[in-house]
Amino acid sequence: MVLAHFGDELAAAVGRCRNPVVVGLDPRWDKLPAGFRQDLADNYTVRAEAYEKFCRGVIDVVAPLVPAVKPQVAFFEECGPSGMVALANVMNYAREKGQLVILDGKRNDIGSTAEAYARGYLGRGSVWGADALTISPYLGADSLEPFVEVAKESGAGLFVLVKTSNPGGGMLQDQQIDGQPLYRMVAQYVAEQSNSTLGQSGYSSVGAVVGATYPDQLAELRSAMPNSWFLVPGYGSQGGTAKDTAHAFDSLGLGAVINNSRGIIFAHQRPEYRDRFGDSNWQDAVAAATEDMIAQLRAETAVGKL
Amino acid sequence: MVLAHFGDELAAAVGRCRNPVVVGLDPRWDKLPAGFRQDLADNYTVRAEAYEKFCRGVIDVVAPLVPAVKPQVAFFEECGPSGMVALANVMNYAREKGQLVILDGKRNDIGSTAEAYARGYLGRGSVWGADALTISPYLGADSLEPFVEVAKESGAGLFVLVKTSNPGGGMLQDQQIDGQPLYRMVAQYVAEQSNSTLGQSGYSSVGAVVGATYPDQLAELRSAMPNSWFLVPGYGSQGGTAKDTAHAFDSLGLGAVINNSRGIIFAHQRPEYRDRFGDSNWQDAVAAATEDMIAQLRAETAVGKL
């Protein structure tokens, strides 16, 4: 039996698809195509079922095209326990369709509590069965270690928040410590853990979240964490372009996956697709937006060499 | 109709109970009293049902004694969707028994994603119905604002991680920025938000997590956030004593709630209670441990003046 290794699996999936696009599954009630919305928005069980159906529909379109999907737990949790049932079903469906599942939960806690999150989420043998999970570092290295330990055991991956895409992320992350921004301390931790989880692809299972909205920092952090996968949010709706992500990749086009949520799953509402597709052909809009993003990344970055 | 205000409700509940003890609901399979464990630990639905039954049993004992309970989401999430059903049931049960429910999820995200967490969890009108939620600040002020806005609308509360109880918390939190530790920047944010959510009790709805394991910082942060409730972890199992928490309180014994999880809910395994109670009388052990903690806080801190 070949043991799972998230870093290698992601490299294989990106290579096979010849693109690094991650489709973010962020269902929002007021943006769903008309056919999904009923007059029962305050019934969270109905809402959760609509989210599940919609996300399955997205996965049907993108699974043949991209290596991974990234469900955002918040939108499922917002629907209460029914939402979590929907999330589990969506994750299972994505796996059945051959997708890697990067769960965006930004979980964080200490000691055995962090370990409980890790054991629940990480690895295909876990109850949730995520291939990777995003985690938040404010509680320090001893809060990240339980996640790293379980990731090693299970072959799953982690993406630690390093430099986030939001305008206010710098409040703590950019503070200067001995002449270096705080986020470099987190990057150093990620780089160290990467050394202990290196795969045959040259990439590790402990990665970093680095926003597309800060291209200079992307370049700086690429050097600081040469063996770590980057999960890059901020593309599209948040203003990041394909060119902005160029420094996230190594010379072969590996090393980063670029997330797009709203810009793909709600493409039917974007001016450039609305007239061509509209609500009733929303899945065609998803396909077109995905293919356009792939083409942009292949044109503007080393992804073209994949 | 009187609008809810978490800061005032917590002050009223602490005053009514004459103590600031928060009982942490951290169910762990291997620590449950023997009667709860079956040979089905790998069936997460069975496990979740046992957690729910156990937590209800804890609430039955502590609801007449203390102002609030703090379910730790991680242990419920570890059981998958069934665990989240159990969590919702436990939260409902605690509210029915008159407890304030502080949900320990350490959630964090940006923009409308943070808002989704906030709308899902905050306030008795929300689907989860928590009175307060713990949140994590690494993503900066614009990631905390959506939580604060929803808390204001709903009358619910927040506890922002400022200075945590774990040994490694200092990795980021203690870094010096212009001569002050990083956690003071978070404290300043909490203090500012407290000014805009002040209640008639003099306390706000935006509080801070400050560990009992750092008594000097507790005193320093009490001055820095004079109108903010502190949620103090680290008592008991993590080494914090009643005396260590003394500086968390104002002169009237208000301003802080002290959490104890394992030390109370698994008191039947502690040497000082095991022989008196044992597994079969675990609820009596919970009562004794709660009463002993209340007595210690009343003897060693301003809580005695309540």
HADDOCK unambig.tbl for C-alpha pairs under 7 A between the chains (distance, minus, plus):
assign (segid A and resid 74 and name CA) (segid B and resid 113 and name CA) 6.20 0.50 0.50
assign (segid A and resid 74 and name CA) (segid B and resid 116 and name CA) 5.79 0.50 0.50
assign (segid A and resid 74 and name CA) (segid B and resid 117 and name CA) 5.24 0.50 0.50
assign (segid A and resid 75 and name CA) (segid B and resid 116 and name CA) 5.85 0.50 0.50
assign (segid A and resid 77 and name CA) (segid B and resid 117 and name CA) 6.90 0.50 0.50
assign (segid A and resid 77 and name CA) (segid B and resid 120 and name CA) 6.55 0.50 0.50
assign (segid A and resid 78 and name CA) (segid B and resid 116 and name CA) 5.72 0.50 0.50
assign (segid A and resid 78 and name CA) (segid B and resid 117 and name CA) 5.88 0.50 0.50
assign (segid A and resid 78 and name CA) (segid B and resid 119 and name CA) 6.61 0.50 0.50
assign (segid A and resid 78 and name CA) (segid B and resid 120 and name CA) 3.92 0.50 0.50
assign (segid A and resid 79 and name CA) (segid B and resid 120 and name CA) 6.57 0.50 0.50
assign (segid A and resid 79 and name CA) (segid B and resid 127 and name CA) 6.73 0.50 0.50
assign (segid A and resid 80 and name CA) (segid B and resid 120 and name CA) 6.89 0.50 0.50
assign (segid A and resid 80 and name CA) (segid B and resid 127 and name CA) 5.67 0.50 0.50
assign (segid A and resid 80 and name CA) (segid B and resid 128 and name CA) 5.97 0.50 0.50
assign (segid A and resid 81 and name CA) (segid B and resid 81 and name CA) 6.64 0.50 0.50
assign (segid A and resid 81 and name CA) (segid B and resid 84 and name CA) 5.32 0.50 0.50
assign (segid A and resid 81 and name CA) (segid B and resid 85 and name CA) 5.23 0.50 0.50
assign (segid A and resid 84 and name CA) (segid B and resid 81 and name CA) 5.34 0.50 0.50
assign (segid A and resid 85 and name CA) (segid B and resid 81 and name CA) 5.22 0.50 0.50
assign (segid A and resid 106 and name CA) (segid B and resid 108 and name CA) 6.51 0.50 0.50
assign (segid A and resid 107 and name CA) (segid B and resid 107 and name CA) 6.88 0.50 0.50
assign (segid A and resid 108 and name CA) (segid B and resid 106 and name CA) 6.51 0.50 0.50
assign (segid A and resid 110 and name CA) (segid B and resid 166 and name CA) 6.84 0.50 0.50
assign (segid A and resid 113 and name CA) (segid B and resid 74 and name CA) 6.20 0.50 0.50
assign (segid A and resid 116 and name CA) (segid B and resid 74 and name CA) 5.79 0.50 0.50
assign (segid A and resid 116 and name CA) (segid B and resid 75 and name CA) 5.85 0.50 0.50
assign (segid A and resid 116 and name CA) (segid B and resid 78 and name CA) 5.71 0.50 0.50
assign (segid A and resid 117 and name CA) (segid B and resid 74 and name CA) 5.24 0.50 0.50
assign (segid A and resid 117 and name CA) (segid B and resid 77 and name CA) 6.90 0.50 0.50
assign (segid A and resid 117 and name CA) (segid B and resid 78 and name CA) 5.88 0.50 0.50
assign (segid A and resid 119 and name CA) (segid B and resid 78 and name CA) 6.61 0.50 0.50
assign (segid A and resid 120 and name CA) (segid B and resid 77 and name CA) 6.54 0.50 0.50
assign (segid A and resid 120 and name CA) (segid B and resid 78 and name CA) 3.94 0.50 0.50
assign (segid A and resid 120 and name CA) (segid B and resid 79 and name CA) 6.58 0.50 0.50
assign (segid A and resid 120 and name CA) (segid B and resid 80 and name CA) 6.92 0.50 0.50
assign (segid A and resid 127 and name CA) (segid B and resid 79 and name CA) 6.74 0.50 0.50
assign (segid A and resid 127 and name CA) (segid B and resid 80 and name CA) 5.69 0.50 0.50
assign (segid A and resid 128 and name CA) (segid B and resid 80 and name CA) 5.98 0.50 0.50
assign (segid A and resid 138 and name CA) (segid B and resid 138 and name CA) 5.54 0.50 0.50
assign (segid A and resid 138 and name CA) (segid B and resid 172 and name CA) 6.36 0.50 0.50
assign (segid A and resid 139 and name CA) (segid B and resid 164 and name CA) 6.79 0.50 0.50
assign (segid A and resid 139 and name CA) (segid B and resid 169 and name CA) 4.78 0.50 0.50
assign (segid A and resid 140 and name CA) (segid B and resid 168 and name CA) 5.35 0.50 0.50
assign (segid A and resid 140 and name CA) (segid B and resid 169 and name CA) 4.74 0.50 0.50
assign (segid A and resid 140 and name CA) (segid B and resid 170 and name CA) 6.71 0.50 0.50
assign (segid A and resid 140 and name CA) (segid B and resid 171 and name CA) 5.18 0.50 0.50
assign (segid A and resid 140 and name CA) (segid B and resid 172 and name CA) 6.12 0.50 0.50
assign (segid A and resid 141 and name CA) (segid B and resid 168 and name CA) 5.99 0.50 0.50
assign (segid A and resid 141 and name CA) (segid B and resid 171 and name CA) 6.80 0.50 0.50
assign (segid A and resid 142 and name CA) (segid B and resid 168 and name CA) 5.27 0.50 0.50
assign (segid A and resid 164 and name CA) (segid B and resid 139 and name CA) 6.78 0.50 0.50
assign (segid A and resid 166 and name CA) (segid B and resid 110 and name CA) 6.84 0.50 0.50
assign (segid A and resid 168 and name CA) (segid B and resid 140 and name CA) 5.37 0.50 0.50
assign (segid A and resid 168 and name CA) (segid B and resid 141 and name CA) 5.99 0.50 0.50
assign (segid A and resid 168 and name CA) (segid B and resid 142 and name CA) 5.26 0.50 0.50
assign (segid A and resid 169 and name CA) (segid B and resid 139 and name CA) 4.79 0.50 0.50
assign (segid A and resid 169 and name CA) (segid B and resid 140 and name CA) 4.73 0.50 0.50
assign (segid A and resid 170 and name CA) (segid B and resid 140 and name CA) 6.69 0.50 0.50
assign (segid A and resid 171 and name CA) (segid B and resid 140 and name CA) 5.19 0.50 0.50
assign (segid A and resid 171 and name CA) (segid B and resid 141 and name CA) 6.82 0.50 0.50
assign (segid A and resid 172 and name CA) (segid B and resid 138 and name CA) 6.38 0.50 0.50
assign (segid A and resid 172 and name CA) (segid B and resid 140 and name CA) 6.11 0.50 0.50
assign (segid A and resid 175 and name CA) (segid B and resid 177 and name CA) 6.84 0.50 0.50
assign (segid A and resid 176 and name CA) (segid B and resid 177 and name CA) 6.74 0.50 0.50
assign (segid A and resid 177 and name CA) (segid B and resid 175 and name CA) 6.85 0.50 0.50
assign (segid A and resid 177 and name CA) (segid B and resid 176 and name CA) 6.75 0.50 0.50
assign (segid A and resid 177 and name CA) (segid B and resid 177 and name CA) 6.64 0.50 0.50
